[in-house]
């Protein structure tokens, strides 16, 4: 039987690290620092730059290379990740890099609007670089794990070229060629999470009036969420067809249930602004003639502004 060289596995890991694509991370706030660590943990040679140079110390100790200037940071690698507070800051930083942008792929993980993303794409591409707009949808806690959700939009070719590198941050989904899509999804999903969490906070406050612990309620609520996810999938199909069957309860049925929620909340001495908001939507749908339609028809009240609805 042939003997296995004990160093083979180590050499394999070293070669794997050597073959990893290099990356530059610009902006080392909470998210930027965690992303840089994720790249290092996955074996990517990583160059870092930040306005406050002391923020690079921990990353340099882990193997990152600190760029002496922004132009050096951009020039160092073909893939440049930018994570600062806003698009104005992105442009200011990249503009200081001068001609270094040419030939690079810029991935912007900064907060903004779809319009700003499209403007940034035009600005970056006019300087000879490709552009991907990105959104980190899982905060900092999951970055570097497969469960983390990262969304990208813009150049499909650039995404495919650097997909494996971006996957070091977590799940990488390309939404389309329009660079504004990642920002649009980011904003829309923010609405989803706050709608969900606000309902959760109200529910915890309600059961808490009867001495139910938040953790005890949470264990039941999380078991309930797959049913809610199934409703989202089913109702998405209804919305696309513009047909709202009442199999999951009509607007009238849900309005009656909301009345119970409001009454119980008032009786137990907690605020009712969250269920009152839901009741207002249902009442609007009822007034618009959707009383016998499924609850998904409420979207018709959301799709139009108040001024249009009044016309």
N, C-alpha and C positions, 0 to 999 in steps of 0.2 A: 504494500500500500504506500502510495506516495505521501511524503511529509508536506504539511502546509506550513509555509513560511509565516511565523507569528507576526511579521511586520507587514504582511500583505494587506490586512484590513486597514492599518494605519496609513499605508501608502495610498490605498484606494480613497480614503477620506481626504487626504492631502490633495490628491489629484482632482477630486470632486470640487474642493474649495478653489483650486487654481482655475478650474474651468467655469466657475460662476461668473456671470457678467458683473462688471464693476458698476457702481452707482454713486451719484452725488446727492446728498441731502442738504438742502438749504433751509434754514429755519429750525431751531432746536428748542421750541417750546415743548409743552407736554406731549403733544402728538408727534411732532417731528423727532424728538429724542427717542420715543418708543419705536418709531418706524426705522430709524437708523440702527437701533439695537436689533430689530428683527432681521434686517439685512445682514448684519454682522453674524447673528446666530445661525443664519442659513448659508454662511460661507461666502457672501458677496464682499469683495474689496470695496470699502465704503469711504468716500471723502466727505467731510462735513464742513459747513461754514455757518457762522451765526454772527449777528452784529455784536453781541456780547461774547467775546472769545472764551470766557471762562466756562461757558456752557458746553464747550467741546471736551473738557478735561476728562469726564467719566468715559466718554465714547473713545477718546484717544487711548485711554488705559485699556480698553477692550479690543483695540486693534484698528480703530479708524484713523484716517489721515486727516489732519487739520490743514485746510487750505489757507494760505496766507492772505488771499484776496478773493473777491467774488469772481473775478475773471479767471483766476486759477481754479476755483471750485468748478466753474462751468466747463472749462477746458479739460478738466481731469478725466471726464468720463462721457460716453455717448448718451447716457440716461441721467437726467437731472430732475430730481424731485424737489418741489418747492412747497413749503408748508409754513405760511405766515398768516397774519390775522385777516388780511383782505386783499383784493385784487390791486388796489392802488399800491400797496406795499410790494406785491409781486413785480409789478411793472418797474417800480423804482429800483428794486434790487437787480433785476435782470438788465435794466438799461445801463446800470453801472458796469456791467460785464462787457459792454462794447461789442466787438465783433466775435467774441467767444461763443455766442449763441449759434452761429452758423453750423449746420450739420448735426445739431443735437436734437434730442427728443425731450421736450419739457413736459413734465406731468405736474399739474397744479392742484394741490390738495388744500385749497383755501376756500373760505366761505364767501359766497356772493350770489348773484342772480344769474339766470340764464343769459340775459343781455350782456352782462359783464363778461361772462365766459366766452361768448361769441366775439366780443370786442378783443379780449385777450388773445384768442386764437388768431385773429387777423393780425394783431400786433406782432405776435411771436413768429408766425409764418412769414411775415414781411421781412423778418431778419434772418431768414434762411433756415429756421428750425421747424420741426414738427411739433404738434401740440396735442396733448390729451388733458381734458379736464377731469378731475377726480373728486370723489366724495368718500370720506371714511364714515361708515354708518354704524360702527359698533364702539364708538368712543375710543379709549386707550386700553381698556381692560383686556380685550381679545386680540389686539394687534400681534401678528406673528403666528396666530393659530388658524387652522382651517375654518373655524366658525366665524371669524371676522368677515364682515361684508364691506368690500370696496367696490365702488361703481366708477366706470370710466366712460367717457364719450369723446369723439374726435377721430383722429386718424386711425383707421382700422389696421393699416400696415404697421404702424408704430406699436399698436397694442399687441399684435401677433408677434412682433420681433422681441418684445420685452415681457410677454405674458409670464414666462417662468420666473423672471425676476420679481415682477409685481405680485406673483403668487406667494412670495415670501412674507408678504404682509397679511395675507388671508385670501378668502375667496375673491377672485377677480372677475367681474362681469362687465363686458363691453355693451353699452346700450344703443350705440348707433353713431353715425358719422357727425351728426349735429353736436358741436361741442357744448351746447347749452343743456343737453339732456341730463348729464350727471347732476348739475345744480338743480334742475327741475325736480328730479327724483329725490334729491337730498331734502329739498323744501317740502315736497309732498309727504315723504316718509316722516319728517319732523311733525307734520300735522297728525299722521297716524299714531306715532308714539305718544304724543301729548294727549290725543283723544283717548287712547287706551289707558295711559297712566292717570289722567284726571278721573276717569271712571273708576279705576282701581283705588285711588286715594279716597274718593267719596265712599266707595263700598267699605273700605277699611274703617273709615270714620263711623259709618253706620253700624257695622257689626260690633265695633269697639264700644258703642253705648250699652251693649249687652255683655260686656266683659269678654268678648272674643278676641284673642290675641291676633295681631296682624299676621304672624307666621302661620298660625292655624288656618286662617282664611286663605292665605296665599297658597297653601298646599292644595286646597280645593280649587281655587281660581286657576292655577296653572294646569290642572287636569281638565278644566273646562275650555281652555284656550284652543285645543285642536278643533273643537266644534265651531268656535268663532272663526278660525282660519278657514274651515270648510265653507262657512257662510260667505266669506270674502270671495272665494273662488266661484261659488255658485252665483252670487249676486253680480260679480263682474260680467258673467255671461248674460244675465238679465239686462244689465245696463247697456251692454253692447247691442243687444237686440231691441232695446226700448220696450221690453215686455216684462211686466212685473206680476207674476202669479203669486197668490197669497199663501203658498204652502208653508212658508216660514212665519206666518202671521201677517194679517193685513195691517194697514196703518191704523185703522180703528181699534184693533186688538192691542197693538203696541201702545197706542195713546192711553187706553184704559190701564195698562200695566204701568205706564209712566205716572199716572195719577196715584197709583198705589205707592210707588217709590217716593213721590213728593209728599204724600200724606205721612208715610212712615218716617221720612227724614224730618219733617216738621215736628211730629209727635216725639221724636227722640232728641230734638233740640240741636240738630246740625244744619248747616247752611244748605240751601236748595238751589243755588245758582247753576250747578252742573246739570241736574235733572231738568231744571226749568228750561235750559238751553235746548235739550233734546225735545222737550214737550213743545217748544215753540216751532221747531222744525216739523214735528208731526202735525201740529195744528195747521201749519201752512200747507202741508201736503193734503190734509183733509179738505181745507177750503178750496184748494185747486182741483178737487174732484178725484183725489186718489184714495179716498177712504177705504174702498174695497180692493185696492191694489196691494201688492206685497210691499213690505217696509222699504225695500230698495228704491221704491219710487220717490223717496225723500230726496234723492240726488237731484231731482228736477227742481227742487227748491234751492239747492245749493249752486247749481250750474248758472243761475242767472242772478245778477246783482239786484239789490232792492229797488233801484231806480227802474230797471227793465221790468221787474215784476209788477211795478205799480202802473206801468203803461197799458 
